[in-house]
Amino acid sequence: MSTHSTAVQNKVPFGQKVAFGVGMLANQMFPAVLGIFMVVLVQDLGFPGWMWGVIYFFPRVFDSITDPIMGFISDNTKSRWGRRRQYVLIGAVIMGIAFITMWQLYRENGIDYNFTYFLLWSFVFYLGLTIFSVPYVAMGYEMSNDFHERTNIMAIAQWIGQWAWVVAPWFWVIMYDQELFESAEVATRSLAVWVGLACAFFAMVPAIFIKSKSTLNEDYSPLSFKTIGSSLKEILVGFKQAFRLKPFRQLCIATFLVFNAFNTIAAFSFFIIVYHLFDGDAGAAGFWPTLFGSLGALGTTFLVIPIVARISKKIGKKKAFILSQGISIFGYIMLWFLFIPGKPYMFIFALPFFSFGIGSLFVLMMSMTADVIDLDELNTGKRREGTFGAIYWWMVKFGFAIAGGLSGVIMSSVGFDSGSQIQPDGAVDGLRAFFSGLPILGTLIAMYVMRDYDVTEVRANEIRAELDKRKEKSLNSND
């Protein structure tokens, strides 16, 4: 059990934590709503599957390339405003404008025009997302040096960010309510304006309210057109150095396995509810598919995050991760038995357990990444929150793209046909088997990967003490 108490000087004011959390709401609301709006491209605007695939894949590839570059730029920025705030503000503006603009699609303009228009604005949106998100995540890593205060920061941020996943599923209901909008096409044009403006404002909050010190006199790598070659080389070196750290590799691999096993099967819940519980009648299914996502997110918000933040202080972050993932396995097993035709309410009993997997993941992993960044500084003498954040989220995004393709492969392999009300024998049960089985497999492997993660509270405090000693010696030598 931990006997550690956070020193007063390492405490982050609650308002600063909330400001960081409001940025997380934007960071999660944009992709949550984007995933729902994307259906309109196929369902209402007639995009063929290959166009949807191109739109889904290439902007994300672009995003994965720009992330590490932005991480390097952010880590080495000399400015009176610090390394992060200006980029967070600029990225927020670009994201908001691009999100609004990219959804101003009209059926009468034709599929080819709409495809080209949407694809080009998608690149602008993802560029804005990179400029915002990489420095934003790095801001969270450097808000505190304290082992447990880092978990508190990430818990509050994830608590606020989870509301995106509570709210977003209800856009399905709003978009297809003909009393509100004549079509989903019209709905996305209108709703995109409100989402874009609101999320841009949320994204600006950390830049405005989170304090940062001037970096004008810091000894950072130069950023100029003349040094592009050496900068790219340093980015690659930073990648290699980061992955040489076994604890960081463990965090990346475990996150990849848990998060993307979940994302591979996430969309199956809709089909299981409609085809298994309601015999293919989407109208009869009503709000139940929406409730699955919304209630799961509410469980994460009010149950999982507070519990995980508390138990991590008692038993440590690694043990809290393993325990939380074990609970989620129990939830996936329950869902196999509690998807009962005629009794759709039964699956609600599994949601609190099911939610522990994803609900605990980023609270703990982002906190542990901050600890590993201290270890990197001990080894290299550099603070590289942006680089580590970019690499970590690159793994998440890369896996997300794989998960999207794997979902289609699984649906084809079990013979599921989303256009048919009557499914072939075994197709729905095949989806159910993957829905429970794949996350259980991914989670078990992730737990094995994390079994010997060694940046414990004791080790983290030793690292922090050594860094503080170095800093004090450096200050004394400069006097």
C-alpha positions in Angstrom: 0.0 0.0 0.0 1.2 3.5 -0.8 2.1 5.8 2.0 3.0 8.6 -0.3 1.3 12.0 0.0 1.6 14.6 -2.7 3.8 17.5 -1.6 2.0 20.9 -1.6 4.4 22.3 -4.3 3.5 19.4 -6.6 -0.2 19.8 -6.3 -1.9 21.1 -9.4 -4.8 23.5 -8.8 -8.2 22.0 -9.5 -9.0 24.7 -12.0 -5.9 23.8 -14.0 -6.9 20.1 -14.1 -10.4 21.1 -15.3 -8.9 23.3 -18.0 -6.8 20.4 -19.2 -9.9 18.2 -19.0 -12.0 20.6 -21.1 -9.4 20.2 -23.9 -9.8 16.4 -23.6 -13.6 16.9 -24.3 -12.7 18.4 -27.6 -10.0 15.8 -28.2 -12.6 13.0 -27.8 -15.7 14.8 -29.1 -14.4 15.4 -32.6 -13.5 11.7 -33.4 -16.7 10.5 -31.6 -19.0 12.7 -33.7 -16.9 12.1 -36.8 -17.4 8.3 -36.5 -21.2 8.9 -36.5 -21.3 11.5 -39.3 -19.2 9.2 -41.6 -22.2 6.9 -42.0 -24.0 9.7 -43.9 -21.4 9.6 -46.7 -22.4 6.0 -47.6 -26.0 5.9 -46.4 -27.2 9.3 -47.7 -24.7 10.7 -50.2 -24.1 7.4 -52.0 -20.3 7.0 -51.6 -19.1 3.6 -52.7 -17.1 1.4 -50.3 -13.7 2.2 -51.9 -14.3 6.0 -51.4 -15.2 5.5 -47.8 -12.0 3.4 -47.4 -9.8 6.1 -49.0 -11.4 8.8 -46.8 -11.0 6.6 -43.7 -7.4 5.6 -44.4 -5.3 8.3 -46.1 -6.0 11.2 -43.8 -5.1 9.0 -40.9 -1.8 8.0 -42.6 -1.1 11.7 -43.0 -2.0 12.2 -39.4 0.4 9.5 -38.3 3.3 11.1 -40.2 2.7 14.6 -38.9 2.4 13.6 -35.3 6.1 12.9 -34.6 7.1 16.0 -36.5 4.8 18.1 -34.4 6.1 16.4 -31.3 9.6 17.4 -32.2 8.6 21.0 -33.0 6.7 21.3 -29.8 9.5 19.9 -27.7 12.0 22.4 -29.2 10.0 25.6 -29.4 11.6 28.7 -27.9 8.9 31.2 -27.0 7.7 33.6 -24.3 4.5 31.5 -24.1 6.4 28.2 -23.6 6.5 25.2 -25.9 2.8 24.2 -26.2 0.1 26.9 -25.7 0.4 28.7 -29.1 0.1 25.4 -31.0 -2.9 24.3 -29.0 -4.7 27.6 -29.8 -3.8 27.5 -33.5 -4.8 23.8 -33.9 -8.1 24.5 -32.2 -9.0 27.2 -34.7 -8.0 25.1 -37.7 -9.9 22.0 -36.4 -13.1 24.0 -35.8 -13.1 25.7 -39.2 -12.1 22.5 -41.1 -14.7 20.3 -39.3 -17.5 22.8 -40.2 -16.4 23.2 -43.8 -15.8 19.5 -44.5 -19.4 18.6 -43.8 -21.0 21.2 -46.0 -21.9 18.5 -48.5 -24.8 18.6 -51.0 -26.1 15.6 -52.8 -26.8 17.7 -56.0 -23.0 18.4 -56.3 -22.4 14.7 -57.2 -20.4 11.9 -55.7 -17.1 12.8 -57.3 -17.1 16.4 -56.3 -18.2 15.6 -52.7 -15.6 12.9 -52.4 -12.7 15.2 -53.5 -14.1 18.1 -51.4 -14.4 16.0 -48.3 -11.0 14.3 -48.7 -9.1 17.6 -49.1 -10.8 19.2 -46.1 -10.1 16.0 -44.1 -6.4 16.6 -44.6 -6.8 20.1 -43.3 -8.8 18.8 -40.3 -6.3 16.2 -39.4 -3.5 18.7 -39.7 -5.3 20.9 -37.2 -5.8 17.9 -35.0 -2.1 17.1 -35.0 -1.2 20.8 -34.3 -3.6 20.7 -31.3 -3.4 17.3 -29.9 0.3 16.5 -29.7 1.2 19.7 -27.7 -2.0 19.3 -25.7 -1.2 15.8 -24.6 2.3 16.9 -23.8 0.9 19.7 -21.6 -0.7 17.1 -19.4 2.5 15.1 -19.1 4.4 18.1 -17.7 1.8 19.5 -15.4 3.2 17.7 -12.4 6.3 15.8 -11.3 4.3 13.8 -8.7 3.6 10.1 -9.2 0.0 10.2 -8.0 -0.9 13.7 -9.0 -0.3 12.6 -12.6 -3.0 10.0 -12.2 -5.3 12.6 -10.7 -4.8 14.9 -13.7 -5.5 12.2 -16.2 -8.5 10.9 -14.2 -10.2 14.3 -14.2 -9.3 14.8 -17.9 -10.7 11.4 -18.9 -13.8 12.0 -16.7 -14.6 15.2 -18.6 -13.6 13.7 -22.0 -15.9 10.7 -21.5 -18.9 12.9 -21.8 -18.2 13.0 -25.5 -19.0 9.3 -25.7 -22.1 9.8 -23.6 -23.5 12.5 -25.8 -22.3 11.3 -29.3 -24.5 8.2 -29.6 -27.6 10.5 -29.4 -26.6 12.2 -32.6 -28.0 9.0 -34.3 -31.4 9.9 -32.9 -31.2 13.6 -33.8 -29.9 13.1 -37.3 -32.7 10.7 -38.3 -35.6 12.5 -36.6 -37.5 13.9 -39.5 -39.3 16.3 -37.2 -36.0 18.0 -36.7 -34.3 17.6 -40.0 -35.6 16.5 -43.4 -32.6 14.2 -43.9 -29.4 13.1 -42.3 -27.5 15.0 -45.0 -29.1 18.3 -43.9 -28.6 17.3 -40.2 -24.8 16.9 -40.6 -24.5 20.3 -42.3 -26.3 22.0 -39.4 -24.9 20.0 -36.5 -21.3 20.3 -37.8 -21.5 24.0 -37.2 -22.5 23.7 -33.6 -20.0 20.8 -33.0 -17.2 22.7 -34.7 -17.7 25.9 -32.8 -18.2 24.3 -29.4 -15.2 21.9 -29.7 -12.9 24.6 -31.0 -13.8 26.7 -27.9 -13.2 23.6 -25.6 -9.8 23.0 -27.3 -8.8 26.6 -26.7 -9.3 26.4 -23.0 -6.0 24.7 -22.1 -4.1 27.2 -24.2 -5.8 30.1 -22.4 -5.8 28.9 -18.8 -2.9 26.5 -18.3 0.2 28.2 -17.1 3.6 27.8 -18.8 7.0 29.4 -18.4 9.0 31.1 -21.1 11.4 28.9 -23.1 13.3 31.7 -24.8 16.6 30.9 -23.1 16.4 27.1 -23.2 19.0 25.0 -25.0 16.8 23.3 -27.5 17.4 21.9 -31.0 17.2 24.7 -33.6 14.0 24.9 -35.7 14.5 26.5 -39.1 14.5 25.6 -42.8 18.3 25.3 -42.7 18.2 22.6 -40.1 15.4 20.4 -41.6 17.8 17.6 -42.4 19.3 17.4 -39.0 15.8 17.8 -37.4 14.5 14.8 -39.3 17.5 12.8 -38.2 16.9 13.8 -34.6 13.2 12.8 -34.9 14.3 9.3 -36.0 16.9 9.1 -33.2 14.2 10.1 -30.7 12.0 7.3 -32.0 14.7 4.8 -31.5 15.6 6.0 -28.1 12.0 6.0 -27.0 11.4 2.4 -28.1 14.7 1.3 -26.4 12.9 2.0 -23.1 11.3 -1.3 -22.2 8.6 0.3 -20.0 7.5 2.6 -22.8 7.4 -0.3 -25.3 5.2 -2.2 -22.8 2.8 0.8 -22.5 2.5 1.2 -26.2 2.0 -2.5 -26.9 -0.5 -3.0 -24.1 -2.5 0.0 -25.2 -2.4 -1.2 -28.8 -3.8 -4.6 -27.8 -6.6 -3.4 -25.5 -7.7 -0.4 -27.4 -7.7 -1.8 -30.9 -9.2 -5.2 -29.9 -12.1 -3.1 -28.5 -12.3 -0.9 -31.6 -12.3 -3.9 -34.0 -15.6 -5.2 -32.4 -17.1 -1.9 -31.2 -19.5 -1.6 -34.2 -20.7 -5.1 -33.7 -22.8 -4.1 -30.7 -25.3 -2.4 -33.1 -25.7 -5.5 -35.3 -25.9 -7.9 -32.3 -28.7 -5.8 -30.7 -30.6 -5.5 -34.0 -30.2 -9.0 -35.4 -29.8 -11.1 -32.2 -32.1 -9.3 -29.8 -34.7 -7.9 -32.3 -34.5 -10.4 -35.2 -33.2 -7.9 -37.7 -35.8 -5.2 -37.1 -33.9 -1.9 -36.7 -37.1 0.0 -35.9 -38.0 -2.3 -33.0 -34.5 -2.0 -31.7 -35.2 1.7 -31.1 -32.9 3.4 -28.6 -31.2 0.2 -27.4 -28.1 0.5 -29.7 -27.7 4.1 -28.6 -28.1 3.1 -24.9 -25.4 0.5 -25.1 -22.8 3.1 -26.0 -24.2 5.9 -23.9 -24.7 3.9 -20.7 -21.3 2.3 -21.1 -19.7 5.8 -21.2 -21.8 6.9 -18.2 -20.5 3.8 -16.3 -16.9 4.8 -17.2 -17.5 8.4 -16.1 -19.2 7.8 -12.7 -17.9 4.4 -11.7 -14.7 3.3 -13.5 -12.6 6.4 -13.5 -13.1 7.3 -9.8 -12.5 3.7 -8.7 -9.4 3.3 -10.8 -7.9 6.6 -9.7 -8.4 5.5 -6.1 -7.1 2.0 -6.3 -4.0 3.0 -8.2 -2.9 5.0 -5.2 -3.5 1.9 -3.0 -1.9 -0.9 -5.1 0.1 0.9 -7.8 -0.6 1.8 -11.4 0.5 -1.6 -12.9 -1.6 -3.6 -10.5 -4.5 -1.3 -11.0 -4.2 -1.8 -14.8 -4.1 -5.6 -14.5 -7.1 -5.6 -12.0 -9.1 -3.3 -14.2 -8.5 -5.4 -17.3 -9.4 -8.6 -15.5 -12.7 -7.0 -14.5 -13.3 -6.1 -18.2 -12.7 -9.8 -19.2 -15.5 -10.7 -16.8 -17.7 -8.1 -18.4 -17.1 -9.5 -21.9 -18.0 -13.0 -20.7 -21.2 -11.6 -19.2 -22.1 -10.0 -22.5 -22.0 -13.4 -24.2 -24.7 -14.6 -21.8 -26.7 -11.4 -21.3 -27.5 -10.6 -24.9 -30.9 -12.3 -24.5 -33.6 -12.0 -27.2 -36.7 -10.5 -25.8 -34.8 -9.1 -22.8 -32.6 -6.4 -24.1 -32.3 -4.7 -20.7 -30.2 -7.6 -19.4 -27.0 -6.5 -21.2 -27.1 -3.4 -18.9 -25.9 -5.5 -16.0 -22.7 -6.3 -17.8 -21.8 -2.7 -18.9 -20.2 -1.6 -15.6 -17.7 -4.5 -15.8 -17.2 -4.3 -19.5 -16.4 -0.5 -19.2 -13.4 -1.1 -16.9 -11.2 -2.1 -19.9 -11.3 1.1 -22.0 -12.4 3.3 -19.0 -9.2 2.6 -17.1 -6.8 2.4 -20.0 -5.9 6.0 -20.7 -6.2 7.2 -17.1 -3.4 4.8 -16.1 -1.4 4.6 -19.4 -1.1 8.4 -19.8 0.0 8.7 -16.1 2.6 6.0 -16.6 3.8 7.6 -19.8 4.6 10.7 -17.8 6.7 8.6 -15.4 8.6 7.0 -18.3 9.3 10.4 -19.7 11.2 11.1 -16.4 13.2 8.0 -17.0 14.0 9.2 -20.5 15.2 12.5 -19.1 17.4 10.6 -16.7 19.0 8.7 -19.6 19.3 11.5 -22.2 19.1 14.8 -20.3 16.1 15.9 -22.5 12.5 16.6 -21.7 10.5 15.1 -24.7 6.9 15.0 -23.7 5.8 15.9 -27.2 7.9 13.2 -28.8 6.7 10.5 -26.4 3.1 11.6 -26.7 3.3 11.6 -30.5 4.8 8.1 -30.6 2.2 6.8 -28.1 -0.7 8.2 -30.0 0.8 7.1 -33.3 0.5 3.6 -32.0 -3.1 4.2 -31.1 -4.0 5.7 -34.5 -2.1 3.1 -36.5 -4.0 0.4 -34.6 -7.3 2.2 -35.1 -6.8 2.1 -38.9 -6.0 -1.7 -38.6 -9.1 -2.2 -36.5 -11.3 -0.6 -39.1 -10.1 -3.0 -41.8 -10.2 -6.0 -39.5 -13.8 -5.3 -38.6 -14.8 -5.8 -42.3 -12.7 -9.0 -42.6 -14.5 -10.5 -39.5 -17.9 -9.6 -40.8 -17.1 -11.2 -44.2 -15.5 -14.3 -42.6 -18.7 -15.1 -40.5 -20.9 -14.4 -43.5 -22.7 -11.4 -42.1 -24.7 -9.3 -44.6 -25.7 -5.9 -43.2 -28.1 -5.3 -46.1 -30.2 -8.3 -45.3 -32.7 -8.6 -42.5 -32.3 -12.4 -42.4 -28.8 -13.5 -41.8 -27.1 -16.9 -42.7 -27.0 -19.5 -40.0 -24.2 -18.8 -37.6 -23.4 -15.3 -38.8 -24.8 -13.4 -35.8 -23.3 -16.0 -33.4 -20.0 -15.5 -35.1 -20.2 -11.8 -34.5 -21.0 -12.5 -30.9 -18.1 -14.8 -30.5 -15.7 -12.3 -31.9 -17.4 -9.5 -29.8 -16.5 -11.3 -26.6 -13.5 -13.4 -27.7 -11.2 -10.9 -29.5 -11.1 -8.3 -26.6 -10.5 -11.1 -24.1 -7.6 -12.4 -26.1 -6.1 -8.9 -26.6 -6.6 -8.1 -23.0 -4.9 -11.3 -21.7 -1.9 -10.6 -24.0 -1.7 -7.0 -22.7 -1.8 -8.2 -19.1 1.1 -10.6 -19.9 3.1 -7.8 -21.6 2.7 -5.6 -18.5 3.5 -8.3 -15.9 7.1 -7.1 -15.3 6.6 -3.3 -15.9 9.0 -1.9 -13.3 8.5 1.9 -13.1 6.9 1.5 -9.7 6.1 4.4 -7.2 9.5 3.8 -5.5 11.4 3.7 -8.7 9.6 6.8 -10.1 10.4 8.7 -6.9 14.1 7.7 -7.1 14.2 9.0 -10.7 12.5 12.2 -9.7 15.0 12.7 -6.8 17.9 12.2 -9.1 16.5 14.7 -11.6 15.9 17.3 -9.0 19.5 16.8 -7.7 20.8 17.4 -11.2 18.7 20.5 -11.6 19.9 21.9 -8.3 23.5 21.2 -9.2 23.1 22.9 -12.6 21.5 26.0 -10.9 24.4 26.1 -8.4 27.0 25.9 -11.1 25.4 28.8 -13.0 25.4 31.1 -10.0 
